[in-house]
Amino acid sequence: MRRASPIRAAALAATAVLLVGLPCAVAAQTSTAAATSRREPVRETARTSLAGDYLAARHASVGRDSASASAYYRSALKADPRNPDLLEFAFYAVLADGDIDEAVKIGERLLQSDRNARNPNVRLVLGVRSLKQKQYAQARTQLQQAARGPVSDLIATLLAAWSQQGAGDVKGAIDTIDRLSGPDWYGIFKDLHAGLAYDLAGNKKEAGKRFERAYKLDSSALRVVQAWGGWLSRNGRRDEALQVFRTFDGSLPRHPLIRGSIEKLEKGESLPRLVDSPNVGAAEALYGLGAALARREEELSLANRGLAYLQLALYLDPGHALALLSLADLYEAMKKPELAISVYSRVPTDSPLRRNADIQMSLNLDSLERTDEARAQLGKLIAAHGDDVEAIMALGNILRDRKKYEECADVYSKALDLVKTPTRPNWTTFYFRGICYERSKQWPKAEADLKKALELYPDQPHVLNYLGYSWIDQHVNLDEGMRLIRKAVDQRPDDGYIVDSLGWAHYRIGEYDEAIKHLERAVELKPMDPTINDHLGDAYWKVGRQLEAKFQWTHAKDLKPEPDDLAKIEKKLKNGLVDEPSTAADAEKPKPADNNGG
């Protein structure tokens, strides 16, 4: 799915190197083999419904369908209510699904078994439930049993501190935070939350010290910037606050929360506290770690733990817009657009982030083939705010993905009309509009845009690739075109699409042996791409390797190419490669990576 550079919850940089001692048990659901190696299987039963529910739940868990998994596990528990394996699996499934009250009920039953009496994840959930109910002493008791490993130690300690804050023991809360020792990346969390606790208690001086320390540790962390800048604004240091926010805006332009803060400060207003209650402080801790872990999609146990923390954060603070965006973003990464849409719709309508949520909802609607709805939603956003560049770009990207090239060129033009003086970040708009012009056979306009993109971002590999190949495809500027493509390959030697362009460029000028060398490499890099396999088949045919050519074409056919390409492949399988005039219209176009290229 093509994204429109949505604003994501800013990660705290230190969490990128987290090492987790305790594997997230949610991940255990995804590995049947691992689970059965350390557990006895669910006991045999004559009741087919139990076996069926269990197997269906396991299948849903492997597919990370927590809603179905939790429903099946709960159904299985009706037939075998004391089975510790079922209880544990059900606990993690309902937790991942965000049904915290049900997770509490199952967790309490789970603790009754000897094997799970000290389960730290259950203790964490019970502690969060107690926090929500303002039972702070009980919360602290549970949370003291929830620590095991660097991540769980940190989150349990921060939540315990917020429970002490709720009980009125501010000094005890700060002491709890400061006593925690661990990896260097703990520092920013400790200073941020100590500052938030002091700030909530009205201790301006100590709050400022801790916020400033956190800012010096990482001036790019969104919540640290908001906390420190907000504190400055409330303590007579408006100019310094503006500088903090403008510095962030310079590195990540147009973030709605930052832009909103700048606008308020320019009007002479001060900014509210980031946290206005102990529960919101606890939710902030869960969000901060959850958002960072959720980005570790390549490490399933970390991403699953992030999912659980985000659900717990939203249990404490249902309107936490950044937590909602992070959860929806995780669902997108899991390729669950329906869930992403449902979460984006929960972002409060008065939040500065609601517009970003609406844009992302549109992109997810498009991924579900609900393109008319997506276009209508973006159209409303643009009609309401004609200068909404993100919404305009999102609409252009949808039209480009849908091959509505003339329309998307017009939409990108609207985005560029809003730019007084193009700068480097605008290269993508010229690049995308250039693609649309080229695909709609408006080459002079396309060439001008591609050159402008290179002027704004010299040596950008995707632009080098597209412009260079387009020249070679038209048999103009051959030497310069090949030079541009080689330069792109030098920068992105492992980009299968760019390597394919180099090989296909050699093919177009009749250098078939050289073409084969690069196309074989491209197939290694992108073995499941039908176009690249098709290209290699053509090159094989040209050098007389007809059996290998037919194998590649057959493979390309099996990879579900576009309908027009499929017809051409089937024709080649039937008749071989018939020599045709070398024209731009007859040649395959390169397949530029559909991203911002950075």
C-alpha positions in Angstrom: 0.0 0.0 0.0 1.3 3.4 -0.9 1.6 5.7 2.1 1.4 9.5 2.2 4.2 10.1 4.7 1.8 10.0 7.7 3.0 11.3 11.0 4.0 8.4 13.2 4.5 8.4 16.9 8.2 9.3 17.3 10.3 6.5 18.6 12.7 6.9 21.5 15.9 6.2 19.8 17.5 4.1 22.6 14.8 1.4 22.3 16.1 0.4 18.9 18.7 -1.9 20.7 16.5 -3.5 23.3 17.5 -6.9 24.4 14.6 -8.8 26.0 15.3 -11.5 28.5 11.7 -12.8 28.8 10.2 -13.8 25.4 6.8 -12.3 24.9 4.4 -15.2 25.5 2.1 -13.8 22.8 4.7 -15.0 20.3 4.3 -18.5 21.7 1.0 -18.7 20.0 2.7 -18.5 16.7 4.9 -21.5 17.1 3.1 -24.8 17.6 6.4 -26.7 17.5 8.0 -24.6 20.2 4.9 -24.8 22.4 4.6 -28.6 22.2 8.2 -29.1 22.9 7.8 -27.6 26.4 4.2 -28.5 27.2 2.0 -31.4 27.3 -0.5 -31.2 24.5 -4.1 -30.3 25.4 -5.6 -33.4 26.8 -7.5 -35.6 24.4 -11.2 -35.4 24.6 -14.0 -37.2 23.0 -15.7 -33.9 22.3 -14.9 -32.8 18.8 -15.9 -29.3 19.6 -12.9 -28.9 22.0 -10.4 -30.2 19.5 -11.9 -28.2 16.7 -11.9 -25.0 18.7 -8.4 -25.6 19.8 -7.1 -26.2 16.3 -9.0 -23.2 15.0 -7.6 -21.0 17.7 -4.0 -22.2 17.0 -4.5 -21.5 13.3 -5.9 -18.0 14.0 -2.9 -17.3 16.3 -0.4 -18.3 13.6 -2.2 -15.8 11.4 -2.1 -13.2 14.2 -5.9 -13.0 14.1 -6.3 -12.3 17.8 -10.1 -11.7 17.6 -10.8 -15.2 16.2 -8.2 -16.8 18.4 -9.6 -15.4 21.5 -13.2 -16.5 20.5 -12.1 -20.0 19.8 -10.0 -20.3 23.0 -12.9 -19.1 25.1 -15.1 -21.6 23.4 -12.6 -24.4 24.1 -12.4 -23.3 27.8 -16.1 -24.0 28.2 -15.4 -27.7 27.5 -12.1 -27.8 29.5 -12.2 -24.8 31.9 -9.2 -25.8 34.1 -6.7 -26.6 31.3 -3.7 -24.4 32.1 -2.5 -24.5 28.5 -5.9 -23.3 27.2 -6.0 -20.6 29.9 -2.6 -19.3 29.0 -3.2 -19.2 25.3 -6.6 -17.6 25.8 -5.0 -15.0 28.1 -2.6 -13.8 25.5 -5.1 -13.9 22.7 -7.7 -11.7 24.5 -4.8 -9.4 25.6 -3.7 -9.0 22.0 -7.3 -8.3 21.0 -7.5 -5.5 23.6 -10.2 -7.1 25.8 -8.4 -6.3 29.0 -11.3 -7.0 31.3 -11.6 -10.6 29.9 -7.8 -10.9 30.1 -8.0 -10.1 33.9 -10.7 -12.8 34.4 -8.7 -15.4 32.6 -5.5 -14.3 34.2 -6.9 -14.6 37.7 -7.9 -18.2 36.9 -4.4 -18.8 35.4 -2.7 -17.8 38.6 -4.4 -20.6 40.5 -2.3 -23.2 38.7 1.1 -23.9 40.3 2.9 -23.5 37.0 1.6 -20.0 36.4 1.3 -18.6 39.9 4.1 -16.1 39.3 3.4 -15.3 35.6 4.7 -11.8 35.3 2.6 -10.9 32.3 -0.6 -11.7 34.2 0.7 -9.7 37.1 1.3 -6.7 34.8 -2.3 -6.9 33.5 -3.7 -7.2 37.0 -1.6 -4.2 38.0 -2.9 -2.1 35.1 -6.5 -3.1 36.0 -5.9 -1.9 39.6 -4.4 1.3 38.4 -7.5 2.0 36.3 -9.6 1.4 39.3 -7.3 3.7 41.4 -6.5 0.8 43.7 -2.9 2.0 43.9 -1.6 -0.2 46.8 -3.0 -3.3 45.1 -1.5 -2.1 41.8 1.9 -1.8 43.3 1.8 -5.2 44.8 1.0 -6.8 41.5 3.5 -4.7 39.5 6.3 -5.7 41.9 5.8 -9.3 40.6 5.7 -8.3 37.0 9.4 -7.6 36.5 11.6 -10.1 34.6 14.1 -8.9 32.0 15.1 -5.4 30.8 11.8 -4.4 29.2 9.5 -5.8 31.8 11.7 -4.4 34.6 11.4 -0.9 33.1 7.7 -1.0 32.5 6.8 -2.6 35.8 8.9 0.0 37.6 7.5 3.0 35.8 3.9 1.8 36.4 4.7 1.1 40.1 6.0 4.6 40.4 2.8 6.0 38.9 0.8 3.9 41.4 2.8 5.6 44.2 2.1 9.0 42.6 -1.6 8.1 42.6 -1.4 7.3 46.3 0.1 10.7 47.0 3.7 9.4 47.6 5.6 11.6 45.1 8.9 11.1 46.8 8.4 7.4 46.8 7.6 7.5 43.1 10.7 9.3 42.2 12.8 7.1 44.4 11.4 4.0 42.7 12.3 5.4 39.3 15.8 6.5 40.3 16.6 3.2 42.1 16.1 1.3 38.8 19.4 0.3 37.2 19.9 -1.2 33.8 21.0 -0.5 30.3 21.9 3.0 29.2 18.7 3.5 27.3 16.8 3.4 30.6 18.0 7.0 31.2 15.6 8.8 28.9 12.6 6.9 30.2 13.6 7.6 33.8 14.2 11.3 33.3 11.0 11.8 31.3 8.8 10.0 33.8 10.4 11.5 36.8 9.8 14.9 35.2 6.2 14.1 34.4 5.6 13.0 38.0 7.2 16.1 39.4 5.2 18.3 37.0 1.9 16.6 38.0 2.8 17.2 41.6 3.5 20.9 41.0 7.2 20.7 41.6 8.2 23.0 38.7 11.9 23.2 39.5 12.6 19.5 39.7 10.3 18.8 36.7 12.3 21.2 34.6 15.6 19.6 35.6 14.5 16.2 34.6 12.9 17.3 31.3 16.1 19.2 30.4 18.2 16.1 31.1 15.9 13.9 29.0 16.1 16.5 26.2 19.9 16.5 26.3 19.8 12.7 26.0 17.6 12.8 22.9 16.3 16.0 21.4 14.6 14.1 18.6 12.1 12.2 20.8 8.7 13.7 20.3 7.3 13.3 23.8 10.5 14.6 25.3 10.3 17.7 23.1 6.7 18.2 24.0 7.4 17.8 27.7 10.4 20.1 27.8 8.9 22.7 25.4 5.6 22.7 27.3 7.4 23.2 30.6 9.4 26.1 29.2 6.1 27.7 28.0 4.5 27.5 31.4 7.5 28.9 33.2 8.0 32.2 31.5 10.5 30.9 28.9 8.4 31.2 25.7 11.2 32.0 23.3 13.2 29.0 24.5 10.1 26.9 24.1 9.6 28.1 20.5 13.2 27.3 19.7 12.8 23.7 21.0 9.7 23.2 18.8 11.1 24.9 15.8 14.3 22.8 16.0 12.2 19.7 15.9 10.1 21.1 13.1 13.2 21.6 11.1 14.1 17.9 11.2 10.6 16.6 10.9 8.5 19.3 9.2 4.7 19.6 9.6 4.2 17.3 12.5 0.6 18.3 13.7 1.5 18.2 17.4 4.6 20.3 16.9 2.9 22.8 14.5 0.0 23.1 16.9 2.3 23.9 19.7 4.2 26.5 17.7 0.9 28.2 16.7 -0.3 28.4 20.3 3.0 29.8 21.5 3.0 32.4 18.7 -0.4 33.5 19.9 1.0 34.0 23.4 -0.6 30.9 24.9 1.1 28.4 27.2 0.9 24.7 26.7 -0.8 22.2 29.0 1.0 19.4 30.9 1.6 16.2 28.9 0.2 14.2 31.8 -2.8 15.2 33.9 -3.3 12.1 36.1 -1.4 9.0 37.3 -3.4 6.8 34.9 -2.4 9.0 32.0 1.2 8.8 33.2 1.1 5.0 33.3 -0.5 5.0 29.8 2.3 7.2 28.6 4.9 4.7 29.8 3.1 1.8 28.1 2.7 3.8 24.9 6.4 4.9 24.9 7.7 1.3 25.1 4.8 -0.2 23.1 5.3 2.1 20.1 9.1 1.4 20.0 8.6 -2.3 20.3 5.8 -2.4 17.8 8.2 -1.1 15.1 10.3 -4.3 15.6 8.0 -6.2 13.2 10.9 -8.3 12.1 11.2 -9.7 15.6 7.8 -11.2 16.3 8.2 -11.4 20.1 9.0 -7.8 20.4 6.2 -6.6 18.1 3.7 -8.8 20.0 4.9 -7.3 23.3 4.5 -3.9 21.7 1.0 -4.8 20.7 0.1 -5.8 24.3 1.6 -2.6 25.8 -0.4 -0.4 23.3 -3.6 -2.2 24.2 -2.9 -1.7 27.9 -2.1 2.0 27.3 -5.5 2.4 25.5 -7.2 0.6 28.4 -5.9 3.3 30.7 -6.3 6.2 28.3 -8.7 5.3 25.4 -8.2 8.6 23.6 -4.4 8.5 23.5 -4.0 9.6 19.9 -0.4 8.5 19.5 -1.1 5.1 20.9 -4.0 4.7 18.5 -1.8 5.7 15.5 0.9 3.3 16.7 -1.5 0.4 17.1 -3.1 1.1 13.7 0.3 1.3 12.1 1.2 -2.1 13.6 -2.0 -3.6 12.1 -0.9 -2.2 8.7 2.4 -3.9 9.1 0.6 -7.1 9.9 -1.5 -6.6 6.7 -4.7 -6.2 8.6 -6.3 -3.1 7.0 -9.7 -3.7 8.5 -8.3 -3.5 12.0 -6.2 -0.5 11.1 -9.3 1.3 9.9 -11.2 0.5 13.0 -8.4 1.9 15.2 -7.9 5.0 13.1 -11.6 5.8 13.5 -11.1 5.9 17.3 -8.7 8.9 17.1 -10.6 11.8 18.8 -12.1 14.2 16.3 -10.6 17.1 18.2 -7.0 15.7 18.1 -4.5 17.4 15.8 -3.7 13.9 14.6 -7.2 13.1 13.4 -6.4 14.4 9.9 -3.5 12.0 9.6 -5.7 9.2 10.8 -8.3 10.0 8.1 -5.6 10.0 5.4 -4.3 6.6 6.6 -7.9 5.3 6.7 -8.2 6.3 3.1 -5.1 4.4 2.1 -6.3 1.3 3.9 -9.7 1.6 2.2 -7.9 1.6 -1.1 -5.9 -1.5 -0.2 -9.3 -3.2 0.4 -10.4 -2.3 -3.1 -12.7 0.3 -1.7 -11.1 3.0 -3.8 -14.2 5.1 -4.4 -14.6 5.4 -0.6 -11.0 6.3 -0.2 -11.2 9.0 -2.9 -14.3 10.4 -1.4 -12.8 10.7 2.0 -9.6 12.4 0.7 -11.8 14.6 -1.4 -13.6 15.9 1.7 -10.3 16.6 3.4 -9.0 18.5 0.4 -12.2 20.4 0.0 -12.1 21.4 3.7 -8.4 22.3 3.6 -7.1 23.1 0.1 -3.5 23.4 1.3 -3.5 19.9 2.8 -0.5 18.6 1.0 -0.5 15.2 2.7 -4.1 14.5 1.6 -3.4 15.7 -1.9 -0.3 13.5 -2.1 -2.3 10.5 -0.8 -4.9 11.0 -3.5 -2.2 11.2 -6.1 -0.5 8.1 -4.9 -3.8 6.1 -5.0 -4.5 7.3 -8.5 -0.9 6.3 -9.6 -1.2 2.9 -8.0 -4.5 2.5 -9.9 -2.8 3.5 -13.1 -5.0 6.7 -13.5 -1.9 8.5 -14.9 -3.5 11.6 -16.3 -5.6 12.1 -13.2 -2.7 11.6 -10.8 -0.5 14.0 -12.8 -3.2 16.7 -12.3 -3.4 15.9 -8.6 0.4 16.1 -8.1 0.3 19.5 -10.0 -2.1 20.8 -7.3 0.4 19.8 -4.6 3.2 21.6 -6.5 1.1 24.7 -7.0 1.2 25.0 -3.2 5.0 25.1 -3.2 6.5 28.6 -3.7 10.1 27.5 -3.9 10.8 23.8 -4.4 13.3 22.3 -2.0 14.8 18.9 -1.6 11.8 17.3 0.1 9.7 18.2 -3.0 11.7 15.8 -5.3 9.3 13.0 -4.7 6.3 15.0 -6.1 8.2 15.9 -9.2 9.4 12.2 -9.5 5.9 10.8 -9.1 4.4 13.4 -11.5 7.1 12.5 -14.0 6.1 8.9 -13.8 2.5 9.8 -14.4 3.4 12.0 -17.4 5.7 9.3 -18.9 3.0 6.6 -18.5 0.4 8.8 -20.1 2.7 9.4 -23.0 3.6 13.0 -22.2 7.3 12.5 -22.4 8.5 16.2 -22.7 6.7 17.0 -19.4 8.0 13.7 -17.8 11.6 14.4 -18.8 11.4 18.0 -17.3 10.0 16.7 -14.0 12.6 13.9 -13.7 15.4 16.4 -14.4 13.9 18.7 -11.8 13.8 15.9 -9.2 17.5 15.2 -9.9 18.2 18.9 -9.5 16.6 18.9 -6.1 18.1 15.6 -5.1 21.2 14.9 -7.1 22.1 11.3 -7.7 18.8 10.0 -6.2 18.9 6.3 -7.3 15.3 5.9 -8.3 15.2 9.0 -10.4 18.6 8.1 -12.0 17.1 4.7 -12.8 13.9 6.0 -14.3 15.3 8.8 -16.3 18.3 6.7 -17.6 16.1 3.8 -18.6 13.6 6.1 -20.3 16.3 7.6 -22.5 17.7 4.2 -23.5 14.1 2.9 -24.1 13.7 5.7 -26.6 17.2 5.2 -28.1 18.3 8.7 -27.1 21.1 9.8 -24.9 22.3 6.2 -24.7 25.7 6.8 -23.1 24.2 9.2 -20.5 21.3 6.9 -19.9 23.5 4.0 -19.2 25.7 6.1 -17.0 22.7 7.1 -14.9 21.5 3.6 -14.4 25.0 2.3 -13.5 25.2 5.1 -10.9 21.9 4.0 -9.5 23.1 0.4 -9.3 26.3 1.5 -7.5 24.1 3.1 -4.8 21.6 0.3 -4.6 23.4 -2.9 -5.7 20.9 -5.0 -3.9 17.7 -3.4 -5.3 16.4 -6.0 -7.7 14.3 -3.5 -9.6 17.2 -1.2 -10.3 19.5 -4.1 -11.2 16.7 -5.3 -13.6 16.7 -1.9 -15.3 20.4 -2.2 -15.9 20.0 -5.7 -17.4 17.1 -4.6 -19.5 18.9 -1.5 -20.7 21.7 -3.8 -22.0 19.0 -6.0 -23.6 17.5 -3.0 -25.4 20.8 -2.0 -27.0 21.5 -5.6 -28.1 24.1 -6.6 -25.4 22.4 -9.8 -24.5 25.3 -11.6 -22.7 25.8 -8.5 -20.4 22.0 -8.3 -20.0 21.8 -11.9 -18.8 24.5 -11.3 -16.2 22.5 -8.5 -14.6 19.1 -10.0 -15.0 20.2 -13.3 -13.3 21.4 -11.1 -10.4 18.0 -9.3 -10.4 16.1 -12.6 -10.2 18.3 -13.6 -7.3 17.3 -10.4 -5.5 13.6 -10.5 -6.5 12.8 -14.2 -7.3 9.0 -13.7 -7.0 8.7 -10.7 -9.4 7.1 -11.8 -12.7 8.5 -8.9 -14.8 12.1 -9.6 -13.9 11.7 -13.4 -14.6 10.0 -12.5 -17.9 12.9 -10.2 -18.8 15.5 -13.0 -18.1 13.5 -15.3 -20.3 13.7 -12.9 -23.2 17.4 -12.5 -22.8 17.9 -16.3 -22.7 15.9 -16.6 -25.9 18.1 -14.1 -27.7 21.2 -16.1 -27.1 19.6 -19.4 -28.1 18.9 -20.8 -24.6 15.3 -21.6 -25.5 14.6 -24.2 -22.9 15.8 -21.9 -20.1 13.8 -19.1 -21.7 10.6 -21.1 -21.6 11.3 -22.1 -18.0 11.6 -18.4 -17.0 8.4 -17.5 -18.9 6.5 -20.3 -17.3 7.8 -19.2 -13.9 6.8 -15.6 -14.6 3.3 -16.8 -15.7 2.9 -18.7 -12.4 3.8 -15.5 -10.4 0.5 -13.9 -11.4 1.6 -11.0 -13.7 -0.7 -8.2 -14.8 -3.3 -9.3 -17.4 -1.6 -7.5 -20.3 1.8 -9.0 -19.4 0.2 -12.5 -18.9 -1.1 -12.4 -22.5 2.3 -11.5 -23.8 4.0 -14.3 -21.8 1.5 -16.9 -23.0 2.1 -15.8 -26.6 5.8 -16.3 -26.1 5.3 -19.7 -24.6 3.3 -20.7 -27.7 5.4 -19.1 -30.4 8.7 -18.1 -28.9 10.0 -14.5 -28.9 9.1 -12.9 -32.2 11.4 -10.1 -33.2 9.6 -6.7 -33.1 10.7 -3.2 -33.9 12.6 -1.6 -31.0 10.2 1.2 -30.0 9.5 2.8 -26.6 5.9 1.7 -26.8 6.8 -2.0 -27.3 9.3 -2.2 -24.5 8.6 -3.0 -20.9 9.1 0.0 -18.6 11.4 -0.2 -15.6 9.6 -0.9 -12.3 10.8 1.8 -10.0 10.4 1.1 -6.3 7.2 2.7 -5.2 8.5 4.6 -2.2 10.2 7.9 -1.4 13.5 6.4 -2.4 15.3 7.6 0.7 
